[in-house]
C-alpha cells in the first residue's frame, strides 16, 4: 500500500520572507470587491481556482511572484496582502 505524499503547508507565511505574514482575508475582500470570481482571478494570473481558495483560507501562502501578479491584477500594492508583526512598545 502506497502512502500519499502531501505538500507541507506554509500556514500564513510566504516562503523566504520570515518578517511578513500572509493575510488571506485581504485577498478575498479585494477579489470580491473587484467583482472577480476565484476562477477569473486564477485564469488572469495562471493558477487554479483551488490555489486562490487555498491562499484565501491561508492553507498555503503564494510565492513572491504570485503575490506580485495578484497585486498587479487587483490594482493594489503587494503589502496589501501582508501583515508585518509589530514590536511591542517599551
N, CA, C and O atoms as a DFTB+ gen file, in Angstrom:
360 C
 N C O
     1  1       0.839      -1.189       0.000
     2  2       0.000       0.000       0.000
     3  2       0.881       1.248       0.000
     4  3       1.755       1.409       0.852
     5  1       0.638       2.106      -0.951
     6  2       1.417       3.335      -1.043
     7  2       0.832       4.400      -0.136
     8  3      -0.383       4.489       0.042
     9  1       1.713       5.202       0.431
    10  2       1.245       6.333       1.221
    11  2       1.238       7.565       0.333
    12  3       2.130       7.766      -0.492
    13  1       0.243       8.359       0.515
    14  2       0.092       9.558      -0.298
    15  2       0.999      10.658       0.242
    16  3       0.973      10.973       1.431
    17  1       1.798      11.234      -0.648
    18  2       2.654      12.344      -0.249
    19  2       1.834      13.625      -0.259
    20  3       1.069      13.876      -1.191
    21  1       1.994      14.409       0.754
    22  2       1.300      15.687       0.814
    23  2       2.316      16.809       0.861
    24  3       3.425      16.648       1.370
    25  1       1.923      17.934       0.327
    26  2       2.793      19.105       0.363
    27  2       2.794      19.682       1.772
    28  3       1.756      19.697       2.434
    29  1       3.937      20.152       2.233
    30  2       3.939      20.796       3.541
    31  2       3.173      22.113       3.470
    32  3       3.299      22.857       2.498
    33  1       2.397      22.392       4.476
    34  2       1.643      23.636       4.497
    35  2       2.536      24.770       4.967
    36  3       3.335      24.611       5.889
    37  1       2.389      25.893       4.330
    38  2       3.105      27.099       4.728
    39  2       2.030      28.031       5.256
    40  3       1.594      28.950       4.562
    41  1       1.615      27.794       6.458
    42  2       0.469      28.490       7.027
    43  2       0.765      29.971       7.194
    44  3       1.523      30.364       8.080
    45  1       0.172      30.781       6.350
    46  2       0.194      32.225       6.520
    47  2       1.526      32.916       6.369
    48  3       1.654      34.062       6.802
    49  1       2.528      32.286       5.778
    50  2       3.820      32.946       5.662
    51  2       4.446      32.647       4.304
    52  3       4.730      31.491       3.990
    53  1       4.662      33.689       3.496
    54  2       5.298      33.449       2.203
    55  2       6.702      32.875       2.385
    56  3       7.387      33.234       3.343
    57  1       7.145      31.996       1.490
    58  2       8.483      31.446       1.604
    59  2       9.546      32.527       1.493
    60  3       9.367      33.516       0.782
    61  1      10.635      32.335       2.188
    62  2      11.791      33.242       2.160
    63  2      11.468      34.649       2.655
    64  3      12.163      35.598       2.293
    65  1      10.452      34.801       3.456
    66  2      10.096      36.120       3.955
    67  2       9.618      35.995       5.401
    68  3       8.420      36.101       5.664
    69  1      10.538      35.770       6.338
    70  2      10.145      35.477       7.716
    71  2       9.497      36.639       8.459
    72  3       8.870      36.417       9.495
    73  1       9.625      37.875       7.966
    74  2       9.082      39.013       8.688
    75  2       7.685      39.428       8.260
    76  3       7.119      40.367       8.820
    77  1       7.120      38.739       7.272
    78  2       5.818      39.137       6.752
    79  2       4.851      37.969       6.857
    80  3       5.195      36.840       6.509
    81  1       3.653      38.235       7.330
    82  2       2.627      37.207       7.439
    83  2       1.576      37.439       6.368
    84  3       1.084      38.555       6.201
    85  1       1.237      36.386       5.647
    86  2       0.230      36.440       4.589
    87  2      -1.156      36.575       5.202
    88  3      -1.467      35.900       6.184
    89  1      -1.993      37.438       4.635
    90  2      -3.360      37.630       5.117
    91  2      -4.321      37.266       3.979
    92  3      -4.534      38.050       3.054
    93  1      -4.893      36.068       4.065
    94  2      -5.772      35.574       3.011
    95  2      -7.079      36.336       2.902
    96  3      -7.630      36.480       1.810
    97  1      -7.578      36.825       4.027
    98  2      -8.837      37.562       4.002
    99  2      -8.713      38.818       3.140
   100  3      -9.671      39.202       2.468
   101  1      -7.563      39.450       3.152
   102  2      -7.352      40.647       2.323
   103  2      -7.510      40.303       0.843
   104  3      -8.096      41.074       0.082
   105  1      -6.990      39.153       0.440
   106  2      -7.136      38.718      -0.951
   107  2      -8.606      38.509      -1.290
   108  3      -9.078      38.976      -2.327
   109  1      -9.323      37.818      -0.432
   110  2     -10.746      37.537      -0.691
   111  2     -11.560      38.829      -0.796
   112  3     -12.372      38.986      -1.707
   113  1     -11.338      39.738       0.134
   114  2     -12.082      41.006       0.140
   115  2     -11.794      41.796      -1.131
   116  3     -12.714      42.322      -1.757
   117  1     -10.529      41.880      -1.514
   118  2     -10.162      42.649      -2.709
   119  2     -10.731      42.004      -3.978
   120  3     -11.251      42.693      -4.856
   121  1     -10.624      40.672      -4.062
   122  2     -11.133      39.956      -5.236
   123  2     -12.629      40.183      -5.404
   124  3     -13.091      40.495      -6.501
   125  1     -13.380      40.028      -4.333
   126  2     -14.833      40.188      -4.397
   127  2     -15.214      41.635      -4.683
   128  3     -16.143      41.895      -5.448
   129  1     -14.495      42.585      -4.066
   130  2     -14.819      43.997      -4.295
   131  2     -14.585      44.409      -5.750
   132  3     -15.195      45.360      -6.240
   133  1     -13.697      43.684      -6.435
   134  2     -13.449      43.981      -7.845
   135  2     -14.343      43.150      -8.767
   136  3     -14.215      43.221      -9.989
   137  1     -15.243      42.367      -8.182
   138  2     -16.194      41.596      -8.968
   139  2     -15.608      40.382      -9.667
   140  3     -16.131      39.947     -10.693
   141  1     -14.537      39.832      -9.130
   142  2     -13.880      38.688      -9.754
   143  2     -14.202      37.396      -9.008
   144  3     -14.258      37.379      -7.778
   145  1     -14.409      36.333      -9.748
   146  2     -14.532      35.015      -9.124
   147  2     -13.118      34.456      -8.945
   148  3     -12.156      34.982      -9.505
   149  1     -13.010      33.399      -8.167
   150  2     -11.707      32.750      -7.982
   151  2     -11.216      32.183      -9.319
   152  3     -10.017      32.182      -9.595
   153  1     -12.138      31.708     -10.131
   154  2     -11.778      31.180     -11.455
   155  2     -11.197      32.299     -12.320
   156  3     -10.149      32.127     -12.942
   157  1     -11.880      33.444     -12.355
   158  2     -11.410      34.579     -13.166
   159  2     -10.017      35.036     -12.727
   160  3      -9.135      35.244     -13.560
   161  1      -9.829      35.190     -11.430
   162  2      -8.532      35.649     -10.925
   163  2      -7.455      34.612     -11.210
   164  3      -6.343      34.962     -11.607
   165  1      -7.776      33.352     -11.010
   166  2      -6.812      32.295     -11.295
   167  2      -6.378      32.289     -12.753
   168  3      -5.190      32.164     -13.052
   169  1      -7.338      32.423     -13.658
   170  2      -7.014      32.475     -15.085
   171  2      -6.130      33.680     -15.403
   172  3      -5.218      33.585     -16.224
   173  1      -6.398      34.802     -14.757
   174  2      -5.640      36.029     -15.034
   175  2      -4.181      35.924     -14.607
   176  3      -3.310      36.536     -15.226
   177  1      -3.904      35.151     -13.553
   178  2      -2.517      35.069     -13.070
   179  2      -1.881      33.704     -13.295
   180  3      -0.728      33.484     -12.924
   181  1      -2.635      32.780     -13.905
   182  2      -2.057      31.495     -14.274
   183  2      -2.036      30.431     -13.191
   184  3      -1.130      29.598     -13.152
   185  1      -3.036      30.455     -12.305
   186  2      -3.152      29.416     -11.276
   187  2      -4.584      28.879     -11.267
   188  3      -5.462      29.424     -11.937
   189  1      -4.807      27.834     -10.523
   190  2      -6.145      27.238     -10.458
   191  2      -7.035      27.962      -9.449
   192  3      -6.567      28.717      -8.596
   193  1      -8.329      27.703      -9.580
   194  2      -9.300      28.230      -8.619
   195  2      -8.986      27.725      -7.219
   196  3      -9.121      28.461      -6.242
   197  1      -8.569      26.477      -7.125
   198  2      -8.277      25.912      -5.804
   199  2      -7.056      26.569      -5.158
   200  3      -6.981      26.662      -3.933
   201  1      -6.104      27.023      -5.970
   202  2      -4.954      27.751      -5.412
   203  2      -5.419      29.063      -4.788
   204  3      -4.982      29.429      -3.697
   205  1      -6.306      29.766      -5.486
   206  2      -6.847      31.022      -4.949
   207  2      -7.550      30.756      -3.616
   208  3      -7.335      31.482      -2.645
   209  1      -8.377      29.731      -3.570
   210  2      -9.097      29.407      -2.338
   211  2      -8.139      28.975      -1.224
   212  3      -8.367      29.297      -0.058
   213  1      -7.086      28.260      -1.566
   214  2      -6.094      27.848      -0.559
   215  2      -5.371      29.056       0.022
   216  3      -5.072      29.093       1.216
   217  1      -5.093      30.042      -0.825
   218  2      -4.450      31.263      -0.339
   219  2      -5.410      32.057       0.537
   220  3      -5.018      32.583       1.579
   221  1      -6.666      32.141       0.113
   222  2      -7.650      32.904       0.890
   223  2      -7.907      32.269       2.251
   224  3      -8.121      32.981       3.232
   225  1      -7.889      30.961       2.323
   226  2      -8.127      30.281       3.600
   227  2      -6.841      30.116       4.403
   228  3      -6.860      29.570       5.506
   229  1      -5.725      30.585       3.850
   230  2      -4.408      30.540       4.475
   231  2      -3.915      29.124       4.721
   232  3      -3.139      28.882       5.646
   233  1      -4.372      28.181       3.884
   234  2      -3.807      26.834       3.935
   235  2      -2.397      26.850       3.370
   236  3      -1.516      26.128       3.838
   237  1      -2.197      27.674       2.370
   238  2      -0.892      27.876       1.749
   239  2      -0.711      29.361       1.501
   240  3      -1.683      30.114       1.431
   241  1       0.535      29.775       1.370
   242  2       0.825      31.163       1.007
   243  2       1.385      31.169      -0.415
   244  3       2.116      30.254      -0.792
   245  1       1.053      32.182      -1.202
   246  2       1.568      32.248      -2.574
   247  2       3.048      32.607      -2.595
   248  3       3.579      33.167      -1.636
   249  1       3.696      32.279      -3.694
   250  2       5.099      32.674      -3.877
   251  2       5.162      34.189      -4.074
   252  3       4.144      34.844      -4.296
   253  1       6.355      34.718      -3.989
   254  2       6.543      36.161      -4.198
   255  2       6.091      36.575      -5.603
   256  3       5.526      37.655      -5.778
   257  1       6.337      35.723      -6.601
   258  2       5.905      36.024      -7.971
   259  2       4.383      36.089      -8.061
   260  3       3.832      36.955      -8.740
   261  1       3.710      35.172      -7.376
   262  2       2.249      35.180      -7.401
   263  2       1.685      36.385      -6.645
   264  3       0.670      36.950      -7.053
   265  1       2.328      36.777      -5.559
   266  2       1.881      37.974      -4.830
   267  2       1.987      39.188      -5.743
   268  3       1.086      40.026      -5.766
   269  1       3.078      39.291      -6.496
   270  2       3.251      40.407      -7.433
   271  2       2.158      40.385      -8.508
   272  3       1.615      41.431      -8.861
   273  1       1.836      39.194      -9.027
   274  2       0.789      39.075     -10.051
   275  2      -0.580      39.433      -9.471
   276  3      -1.388      40.086     -10.132
   277  1      -0.835      39.005      -8.239
   278  2      -2.105      39.343      -7.583
   279  2      -2.236      40.851      -7.417
   280  3      -3.282      41.432      -7.709
   281  1      -1.168      41.472      -6.947
   282  2      -1.194      42.921      -6.728
   283  2      -1.428      43.675      -8.032
   284  3      -2.173      44.655      -8.065
   285  1      -0.797      43.220      -9.094
   286  2      -0.973      43.888     -10.383
   287  2      -2.412      43.731     -10.884
   288  3      -3.030      44.705     -11.312
   289  1      -2.942      42.507     -10.829
   290  2      -4.300      42.257     -11.339
   291  2      -5.365      42.928     -10.478
   292  3      -6.378      43.403     -10.992
   293  1      -5.131      42.966      -9.161
   294  2      -6.122      43.547      -8.248
   295  2      -5.864      45.030      -7.964
   296  3      -6.524      45.641      -7.123
   297  1      -4.887      45.595      -8.688
   298  2      -4.599      47.027      -8.637
   299  2      -4.366      47.531      -7.209
   300  3      -5.031      48.454      -6.740
   301  1      -3.413      46.905      -6.542
   302  2      -3.051      47.330      -5.190
   303  2      -1.571      47.038      -4.970
   304  3      -0.908      46.449      -5.824
   305  1      -1.071      47.451      -3.832
   306  2       0.329      47.177      -3.500
   307  2       0.466      45.755      -2.959
   308  3      -0.487      45.185      -2.428
   309  1       1.650      45.199      -3.100
   310  2       1.890      43.859      -2.555
   311  2       1.687      43.834      -1.048
   312  3       1.254      42.825      -0.491
   313  1       1.996      44.933      -0.397
   314  2       1.877      44.992       1.059
   315  2       0.423      44.912       1.527
   316  3       0.166      44.673       2.707
   317  1      -0.529      45.109       0.614
   318  2      -1.946      44.994       0.957
   319  2      -2.263      43.599       1.493
   320  3      -3.152      43.441       2.329
   321  1      -1.543      42.595       1.015
   322  2      -1.803      41.213       1.389
   323  2      -0.966      40.725       2.569
   324  3      -0.986      39.536       2.887
   325  1      -0.242      41.609       3.212
   326  2       0.642      41.161       4.279
   327  2       0.409      41.926       5.569
   328  3      -0.158      43.019       5.596
   329  1       0.863      41.310       6.608
   330  2       0.792      41.931       7.926
   331  2       2.178      41.793       8.530
   332  3       2.630      40.680       8.797
   333  1       2.849      42.903       8.747
   334  2       4.169      42.858       9.359
   335  2       4.000      42.924      10.864
   336  3       3.372      43.852      11.374
   337  1       4.553      41.950      11.588
   338  2       4.423      41.973      13.039
   339  2       5.074      43.218      13.636
   340  3       6.157      43.625      13.216
   341  1       4.417      43.806      14.600
   342  2       4.968      44.987      15.257
   343  2       5.670      44.573      16.544
   344  3       5.247      43.659      17.252
   345  1       6.756      45.282      16.814
   346  2       7.465      45.033      18.070
   347  2       6.706      45.707      19.202
   348  3       6.130      46.777      19.006
   349  1       6.696      45.102      20.381
   350  2       5.990      45.735      21.498
   351  2       6.659      47.056      21.889
   352  3       7.879      47.203      21.821
   353  1       5.825      48.004      22.298
   354  2       6.364      49.299      22.753
   355  2       6.979      49.131      24.123
   356  3       6.517      48.337      24.942
   357  1       8.038      49.900      24.356
   358  2       8.682      49.839      25.682
   359  2       8.324      51.018      26.506
   360  3       8.773      51.133      27.646
